């Protein structure tokens, strides 16, 4: 499962914006709990969109736009990859996160190769 943190206001944050020390300390404790429970696979925080770029494709041609992106209301601020037995367990872990007011955590399952239909697996296997 993956859990994405969607912090309100981060979509308009200036380049180099960093979280405050208290928030980082609380998140570090939460991350340690995930690690000690043996469910944490990876995690990363992301710089604000003002430091990023988007590549859109139209008729196979890429078009690059530098951030920030004015048409975006929610953005990804970071993620955790955890290995748990169910969506309910992932939701339980996400519910323990020391998120800020109005933050959103989205829980999504990683799509395993074995879940693809045989035709798609065959196409991916061709080199």
N, CA, C and O atoms as a DFTB+ gen file, in Angstrom:
508 C
 N C O
     1  1       0.854      -1.176       0.000
     2  2       0.000       0.000       0.000
     3  2       0.897       1.236       0.000
     4  3       2.018       1.218       0.508
     5  1       0.382       2.274      -0.569
     6  2       1.061       3.554      -0.493
     7  2       0.117       4.553       0.164
     8  3      -1.095       4.527      -0.050
     9  1       0.698       5.425       0.961
    10  2      -0.063       6.498       1.585
    11  2       0.551       7.795       1.107
    12  3       1.757       8.008       1.237
    13  1      -0.276       8.654       0.556
    14  2       0.208       9.935       0.065
    15  2      -0.269      11.032       0.995
    16  3      -1.435      11.051       1.389
    17  1       0.616      11.940       1.346
    18  2       0.228      13.079       2.176
    19  2      -0.013      14.267       1.262
    20  3       0.842      14.632       0.454
    21  1      -1.191      14.866       1.401
    22  2      -1.575      16.005       0.581
    23  2      -1.760      17.203       1.513
    24  3      -2.851      17.407       2.045
    25  1      -0.702      17.997       1.716
    26  2      -0.791      19.121       2.649
    27  2      -1.473      20.336       2.014
    28  3      -1.094      20.766       0.925
    29  1      -2.470      20.878       2.691
    30  2      -3.169      22.073       2.204
    31  2      -2.206      23.253       2.156
    32  3      -1.436      23.462       3.093
    33  1      -2.243      24.018       1.080
    34  2      -1.413      25.202       0.930
    35  2      -0.061      24.944       0.301
    36  3       0.576      25.879      -0.184
    37  1       0.401      23.689       0.294
    38  2       1.729      23.366      -0.236
    39  2       1.796      23.580      -1.748
    40  3       2.876      23.771      -2.308
    41  1       0.625      23.545      -2.407
    42  2       0.601      23.720      -3.861
    43  2       1.086      25.109      -4.276
    44  3       1.475      25.309      -5.427
    45  1       1.066      26.073      -3.348
    46  2       1.497      27.437      -3.652
    47  2       2.775      27.821      -2.892
    48  3       3.167      28.987      -2.903
    49  1       3.416      26.867      -2.244
    50  2       4.607      27.155      -1.434
    51  2       5.778      27.603      -2.304
    52  3       5.973      27.112      -3.416
    53  1       6.540      28.534      -1.775
    54  2       7.714      29.062      -2.473
    55  2       8.819      28.006      -2.515
    56  3       8.852      27.104      -1.677
    57  1       9.728      28.119      -3.497
    58  2      10.869      27.199      -3.539
    59  2      11.623      27.214      -2.212
    60  3      11.829      28.271      -1.616
    61  1      12.026      26.044      -1.764
    62  2      12.794      25.927      -0.534
    63  2      11.967      25.909       0.739
    64  3      12.530      25.841       1.831
    65  1      10.642      25.970       0.628
    66  2       9.790      25.926       1.817
    67  2      10.013      24.623       2.555
    68  3      10.019      23.550       1.951
    69  1      10.195      24.718       3.859
    70  2      10.433      23.540       4.692
    71  2       9.402      23.486       5.822
    72  3       8.904      24.522       6.262
    73  1       9.088      22.285       6.285
    74  2       8.164      22.163       7.421
    75  2       8.843      22.641       8.700
    76  3      10.070      22.718       8.767
    77  1       8.029      22.965       9.725
    78  2       8.657      23.427      10.967
    79  2       9.196      22.231      11.756
    80  3       8.796      21.087      11.541
    81  1      10.104      22.530      12.665
    82  2      10.820      21.484      13.406
    83  2       9.890      20.594      14.220
    84  3      10.108      19.385      14.288
    85  1       8.849      21.167      14.845
    86  2       7.912      20.356      15.640
    87  2       7.180      19.343      14.765
    88  3       6.989      18.196      15.166
    89  1       6.772      19.765      13.573
    90  2       6.080      18.856      12.648
    91  2       7.013      17.732      12.217
    92  3       6.599      16.576      12.134
    93  1       8.265      18.068      11.944
    94  2       9.247      17.057      11.528
    95  2       9.510      16.079      12.671
    96  3       9.612      14.873      12.442
    97  1       9.620      16.582      13.886
    98  2       9.854      15.713      15.037
    99  2       8.697      14.727      15.222
   100  3       8.925      13.537      15.439
   101  1       7.469      15.214      15.138
   102  2       6.300      14.337      15.283
   103  2       6.259      13.305      14.164
   104  3       5.947      12.138      14.404
   105  1       6.572      13.727      12.950
   106  2       6.551      12.799      11.818
   107  2       7.664      11.765      11.952
   108  3       7.467      10.604      11.593
   109  1       8.820      12.161      12.458
   110  2       9.930      11.223      12.656
   111  2       9.546      10.133      13.658
   112  3       9.902       8.969      13.478
   113  1       8.828      10.506      14.701
   114  2       8.364       9.512      15.682
   115  2       7.384       8.539      15.025
   116  3       7.462       7.329      15.242
   117  1       6.482       9.063      14.239
   118  2       5.522       8.221      13.517
   119  2       6.256       7.269      12.568
   120  3       5.955       6.077      12.522
   121  1       7.207       7.797      11.824
   122  2       7.973       6.976      10.883
   123  2       8.739       5.871      11.612
   124  3       8.833       4.747      11.118
   125  1       9.285       6.194      12.787
   126  2      10.000       5.187      13.580
   127  2       9.042       4.081      14.022
   128  3       9.411       2.906      14.032
   129  1       7.825       4.451      14.383
   130  2       6.812       3.461      14.761
   131  2       6.516       2.516      13.599
   132  3       6.419       1.304      13.788
   133  1       6.372       3.078      12.390
   134  2       6.154       2.244      11.198
   135  2       7.328       1.279      10.994
   136  3       7.133       0.098      10.708
   137  1       8.546       1.804      11.145
   138  2       9.753       0.996      10.961
   139  2       9.835      -0.108      12.010
   140  3      10.111      -1.260      11.675
   141  1       9.604       0.224      13.253
   142  2       9.681      -0.766      14.329
   143  2       8.617      -1.851      14.185
   144  3       8.832      -2.986      14.611
   145  1       7.478      -1.515      13.592
   146  2       6.413      -2.500      13.372
   147  2       6.727      -3.404      12.181
   148  3       6.039      -4.398      11.952
   149  1       7.771      -3.053      11.423
   150  2       8.180      -3.877      10.281
   151  2       7.314      -3.700       9.044
   152  3       7.340      -4.551       8.155
   153  1       6.535      -2.602       8.961
   154  2       5.674      -2.406       7.794
   155  2       6.229      -1.386       6.807
   156  3       5.783      -1.349       5.661
   157  1       7.185      -0.560       7.215
   158  2       7.711       0.506       6.362
   159  2       8.659      -0.046       5.304
   160  3       9.641      -0.713       5.628
   161  1       8.360       0.238       4.036
   162  2       9.249      -0.125       2.933
   163  2      10.089       1.060       2.498
   164  3      11.292       0.924       2.276
   165  1       9.457       2.234       2.374
   166  2      10.178       3.453       2.012
   167  2       9.302       4.655       2.316
   168  3       8.095       4.529       2.520
   169  1       9.928       5.820       2.344
   170  2       9.200       7.063       2.533
   171  2      10.043       8.198       1.997
   172  3      11.272       8.131       1.997
   173  1       9.380       9.228       1.544
   174  2      10.072      10.415       1.047
   175  2       9.167      11.622       1.207
   176  3       7.951      11.521       1.047
   177  1       9.759      12.756       1.521
   178  2       9.076      14.036       1.451
   179  2       9.468      14.677       0.127
   180  3      10.546      14.407      -0.403
   181  1       8.605      15.517      -0.399
   182  2       8.868      16.134      -1.696
   183  2       8.923      17.655      -1.570
   184  3       8.195      18.251      -0.776
   185  1       9.801      18.273      -2.367
   186  2       9.850      19.731      -2.434
   187  2       8.544      20.242      -3.029
   188  3       7.838      19.484      -3.695
   189  1       8.206      21.520      -2.803
   190  2       6.954      22.050      -3.339
   191  2       6.948      22.092      -4.868
   192  3       8.007      22.075      -5.495
   193  1       5.761      22.146      -5.464
   194  2       5.638      22.169      -6.919
   195  2       6.367      23.341      -7.570
   196  3       6.735      23.255      -8.742
   197  1       6.585      24.432      -6.841
   198  2       7.297      25.582      -7.413
   199  2       8.707      25.205      -7.853
   200  3       9.320      25.917      -8.648
   201  1       9.223      24.093      -7.343
   202  2      10.560      23.633      -7.724
   203  2      10.513      22.507      -8.750
   204  3      11.551      21.970      -9.139
   205  1       9.304      22.151      -9.189
   206  2       9.149      21.019     -10.089
   207  2       8.794      21.414     -11.512
   208  3       8.833      22.587     -11.883
   209  1       8.454      20.427     -12.278
   210  2       8.038      20.613     -13.663
   211  2       7.002      19.544     -13.998
   212  3       6.968      18.480     -13.380
   213  1       6.172      19.840     -14.970
   214  2       5.206      18.870     -15.491
   215  2       5.469      18.695     -16.971
   216  3       5.749      19.655     -17.690
   217  1       5.376      17.472     -17.407
   218  2       5.540      17.173     -18.814
   219  2       4.221      16.611     -19.305
   220  3       3.812      15.525     -18.894
   221  1       3.553      17.346     -20.182
   222  2       2.290      16.907     -20.767
   223  2       2.564      16.408     -22.178
   224  3       3.461      16.904     -22.859
   225  1       1.788      15.428     -22.608
   226  2       1.985      14.857     -23.934
   227  2       0.751      15.096     -24.782
   228  3      -0.369      14.793     -24.371
   229  1       0.968      15.647     -25.978
   230  2      -0.107      15.856     -26.935
   231  2       0.373      15.309     -28.268
   232  3       1.343      15.801     -28.844
   233  1      -0.318      14.288     -28.748
   234  2       0.060      13.616     -30.008
   235  2       1.500      13.130     -29.949
   236  3       2.234      13.204     -30.935
   237  1       1.900      12.626     -28.769
   238  2       3.226      12.039     -28.606
   239  2       4.347      13.032     -28.391
   240  3       5.500      12.626     -28.249
   241  1       4.042      14.336     -28.360
   242  2       5.084      15.348     -28.181
   243  2       5.022      15.909     -26.766
   244  3       3.957      16.310     -26.297
   245  1       6.167      15.936     -26.086
   246  2       6.182      16.467     -24.716
   247  2       6.200      17.997     -24.690
   248  3       6.818      18.647     -25.533
   249  1       5.513      18.540     -23.710
   250  2       5.499      19.977     -23.453
   251  2       5.783      20.163     -21.965
   252  3       5.068      19.623     -21.120
   253  1       6.830      20.931     -21.645
   254  2       7.274      21.092     -20.262
   255  2       6.791      22.427     -19.701
   256  3       6.925      23.472     -20.337
   257  1       6.222      22.368     -18.488
   258  2       5.781      23.564     -17.765
   259  2       6.444      23.550     -16.401
   260  3       6.379      22.553     -15.682
   261  1       7.086      24.660     -16.041
   262  2       7.697      24.767     -14.722
   263  2       6.669      25.141     -13.674
   264  3       5.691      25.828     -13.970
   265  1       6.892      24.684     -12.434
   266  2       5.976      24.989     -11.348
   267  2       6.158      26.403     -10.852
   268  3       7.148      27.045     -11.202
   269  1       5.246      26.912     -10.052
   270  2       4.041      26.235      -9.568
   271  2       2.990      26.101     -10.663
   272  3       3.106      26.695     -11.735
   273  1       1.976      25.319     -10.374
   274  2       0.950      25.007     -11.349
   275  2      -0.368      25.612     -10.873
   276  3      -0.995      25.073      -9.961
   277  1      -0.797      26.718     -11.472
   278  2      -1.954      27.458     -10.957
   279  2      -3.271      26.697     -10.975
   280  3      -4.173      27.020     -10.203
   281  1      -3.402      25.707     -11.827
   282  2      -4.660      24.970     -11.937
   283  2      -4.756      23.798     -10.956
   284  3      -5.700      23.011     -11.029
   285  1      -3.794      23.674     -10.044
   286  2      -3.755      22.543      -9.123
   287  2      -4.172      22.980      -7.723
   288  3      -3.661      23.965      -7.190
   289  1      -5.110      22.234      -7.137
   290  2      -5.575      22.554      -5.783
   291  2      -5.005      21.612      -4.732
   292  3      -4.920      21.981      -3.561
   293  1      -4.612      20.402      -5.126
   294  2      -4.041      19.434      -4.194
   295  2      -2.778      18.859      -4.809
   296  3      -2.745      18.524      -5.994
   297  1      -1.749      18.749      -3.999
   298  2      -0.489      18.183      -4.482
   299  2       0.063      17.208      -3.459
   300  3      -0.329      17.211      -2.292
   301  1       0.960      16.395      -3.913
   302  2       1.611      15.397      -3.075
   303  2       2.788      16.042      -2.346
   304  3       3.665      16.638      -2.970
   305  1       2.796      15.914      -1.016
   306  2       3.889      16.463      -0.220
   307  2       4.888      15.400       0.195
   308  3       5.998      15.713       0.627
   309  1       4.490      14.146       0.064
   310  2       5.360      13.043       0.420
   311  2       4.576      11.754       0.386
   312  3       3.372      11.755       0.132
   313  1       5.265      10.645       0.645
   314  2       4.579       9.360       0.619
   315  2       5.280       8.363       1.522
   316  3       6.451       8.520       1.867
   317  1       4.538       7.337       1.895
   318  2       5.058       6.167       2.591
   319  2       4.670       4.954       1.776
   320  3       3.554       4.888       1.261
   321  1       5.563       3.997       1.648
   322  2       5.236       2.680       1.089
   323  2       5.289       1.720       2.273
   324  3       6.320       1.581       2.932
   325  1       4.161       1.062       2.531
   326  2       4.106       0.116       3.639
   327  2       3.571      -1.215       3.134
   328  3       2.791      -1.262       2.183
   329  1       3.993      -2.286       3.773
   330  2       3.485      -3.621       3.442
   331  2       2.598      -4.068       4.589
   332  3       3.061      -4.341       5.696
   333  1       1.304      -4.135       4.290
   334  2       0.313      -4.555       5.268
   335  2      -0.610      -5.583       4.626
   336  3      -0.553      -5.802       3.416
   337  1      -1.454      -6.208       5.428
   338  2      -2.290      -7.299       4.940
   339  2      -3.607      -6.847       4.320
   340  3      -4.254      -7.615       3.609
   341  1      -4.011      -5.597       4.586
   342  2      -5.317      -5.162       4.092
   343  2      -5.397      -3.646       3.986
   344  3      -4.585      -2.921       4.561
   345  1      -6.391      -3.186       3.240
   346  2      -6.653      -1.751       3.155
   347  2      -7.009      -1.204       4.537
   348  3      -6.624      -0.089       4.890
   349  1      -7.740      -1.992       5.310
   350  2      -8.128      -1.559       6.649
   351  2      -6.907      -1.315       7.542
   352  3      -6.871      -0.356       8.313
   353  1      -5.913      -2.194       7.427
   354  2      -4.688      -2.007       8.212
   355  2      -3.945      -0.747       7.760
   356  3      -3.411      -0.010       8.588
   357  1      -3.912      -0.504       6.450
   358  2      -3.271       0.707       5.931
   359  2      -3.996       1.952       6.434
   360  3      -3.356       2.936       6.804
   361  1      -5.322       1.913       6.451
   362  2      -6.114       3.034       6.958
   363  2      -5.825       3.257       8.447
   364  3      -5.726       4.398       8.900
   365  1      -5.691       2.176       9.195
   366  2      -5.380       2.300      10.629
   367  2      -4.035       2.995      10.830
   368  3      -3.910       3.868      11.688
   369  1      -3.026       2.611      10.040
   370  2      -1.720       3.267      10.140
   371  2      -1.825       4.731       9.732
   372  3      -1.269       5.594      10.412
   373  1      -2.519       5.031       8.646
   374  2      -2.651       6.419       8.184
   375  2      -3.370       7.271       9.227
   376  3      -3.057       8.450       9.394
   377  1      -4.322       6.678       9.919
   378  2      -5.089       7.413      10.934
   379  2      -4.229       7.818      12.127
   380  3      -4.594       8.729      12.871
   381  1      -3.101       7.156      12.314
   382  2      -2.198       7.476      13.428
   383  2      -1.196       8.571      13.077
   384  3      -0.454       9.025      13.948
   385  1      -1.162       9.000      11.828
   386  2      -0.196       9.998      11.372
   387  2      -0.439      11.341      12.067
   388  3      -1.586      11.760      12.218
   389  1       0.628      12.012      12.488
   390  2       0.475      13.327      13.113
   391  2       0.316      14.431      12.061
   392  3       1.089      15.388      12.045
   393  1      -0.666      14.301      11.200
   394  2      -0.889      15.270      10.123
   395  2      -1.379      16.597      10.695
   396  3      -1.914      16.652      11.803
   397  1      -1.190      17.654       9.927
   398  2      -1.668      18.988      10.306
   399  2      -3.158      19.105      10.000
   400  3      -3.716      18.315       9.238
   401  1      -3.785      20.100      10.606
   402  2      -5.193      20.359      10.314
   403  2      -5.382      20.512       8.805
   404  3      -4.581      21.155       8.127
   405  1      -6.427      19.925       8.307
   406  2      -6.818      19.992       6.896
   407  2      -5.917      19.209       5.949
   408  3      -6.143      19.243       4.739
   409  1      -4.893      18.496       6.457
   410  2      -4.119      17.611       5.589
   411  2      -4.999      16.427       5.195
   412  3      -5.967      16.102       5.883
   413  1      -4.658      15.806       4.109
   414  2      -5.366      14.617       3.638
   415  2      -4.323      13.533       3.401
   416  3      -3.251      13.801       2.860
   417  1      -4.640      12.322       3.802
   418  2      -3.791      11.178       3.456
   419  2      -4.632      10.247       2.606
   420  3      -5.717       9.824       3.005
   421  1      -4.125       9.940       1.453
   422  2      -4.804       9.041       0.524
   423  2      -4.118       7.684       0.587
   424  3      -2.894       7.602       0.483
   425  1      -4.892       6.623       0.754
   426  2      -4.354       5.261       0.825
   427  2      -4.666       4.572      -0.501
   428  3      -5.817       4.528      -0.937
   429  1      -3.631       4.038      -1.128
   430  2      -3.811       3.337      -2.412
   431  2      -2.961       2.079      -2.416
   432  3      -1.860       2.052      -1.865
   433  1      -3.482       1.053      -3.036
   434  2      -2.768      -0.218      -3.139
   435  2      -1.845      -0.176      -4.351
   436  3      -2.208       0.346      -5.405
   437  1      -0.655      -0.730      -4.186
   438  2       0.287      -0.859      -5.293
   439  2      -0.234      -1.947      -6.218
   440  3      -0.649      -3.013      -5.763
   441  1      -0.212      -1.679      -7.505
   442  2      -0.685      -2.657      -8.476
   443  2       0.427      -3.664      -8.756
   444  3       1.492      -3.316      -9.265
   445  1       0.156      -4.896      -8.417
   446  2       1.128      -5.972      -8.611
   447  2       1.068      -6.479     -10.055
   448  3       0.001      -6.502     -10.667
   449  1       2.208      -6.877     -10.584
   450  2       2.280      -7.385     -11.952
   451  2       1.332      -8.564     -12.152
   452  3       0.728      -8.703     -13.215
   453  1       1.202      -9.405     -11.142
   454  2       0.347     -10.592     -11.237
   455  2      -1.135     -10.237     -11.388
   456  3      -1.932     -11.088     -11.784
   457  1      -1.511      -9.003     -11.080
   458  2      -2.905      -8.585     -11.211
   459  2      -3.290      -8.240     -12.654
   460  3      -4.474      -8.196     -12.988
   461  1      -2.297      -7.999     -13.501
   462  2      -2.581      -7.664     -14.889
   463  2      -3.092      -8.890     -15.637
   464  3      -2.702     -10.014     -15.323
   465  1      -3.960      -8.682     -16.621
   466  2      -4.425      -9.816     -17.427
   467  2      -3.256     -10.421     -18.216
   468  3      -2.256      -9.747     -18.466
   469  1      -3.388     -11.696     -18.605
   470  2      -2.288     -12.373     -19.326
   471  2      -1.790     -11.603     -20.547
   472  3      -0.582     -11.559     -20.778
   473  1      -2.671     -10.998     -21.332
   474  2      -2.237     -10.273     -22.534
   475  2      -1.322      -9.106     -22.171
   476  3      -0.355      -8.824     -22.879
   477  1      -1.631      -8.431     -21.071
   478  2      -0.799      -7.307     -20.640
   479  2       0.537      -7.825     -20.104
   480  3       1.578      -7.228     -20.377
   481  1       0.525      -8.915     -19.352
   482  2       1.767      -9.509     -18.852
   483  2       2.651      -9.939     -20.023
   484  3       3.863      -9.725     -20.005
   485  1       2.039     -10.544     -21.035
   486  2       2.798     -10.968     -22.222
   487  2       3.422      -9.771     -22.939
   488  3       4.585      -9.824     -23.338
   489  1       2.652      -8.692     -23.105
   490  2       3.159      -7.503     -23.783
   491  2       4.325      -6.896     -23.005
   492  3       5.296      -6.436     -23.606
   493  1       4.237      -6.890     -21.681
   494  2       5.308      -6.332     -20.854
   495  2       6.555      -7.208     -20.892
   496  3       7.671      -6.708     -20.753
   497  1       6.370      -8.505     -21.078
   498  2       7.495      -9.444     -21.082
   499  2       8.295      -9.373     -22.391
   500  3       9.466      -9.751     -22.424
   501  1       7.662      -8.887     -23.466
   502  2       8.388      -8.770     -24.747
   503  2       9.426      -7.669     -24.642
   504  3       9.180      -6.606     -24.073
   505  1      10.594      -7.951     -25.205
   506  2      11.665      -6.959     -25.114
   507  2      11.997      -6.398     -26.448
   508  3      12.880      -5.547     -26.558
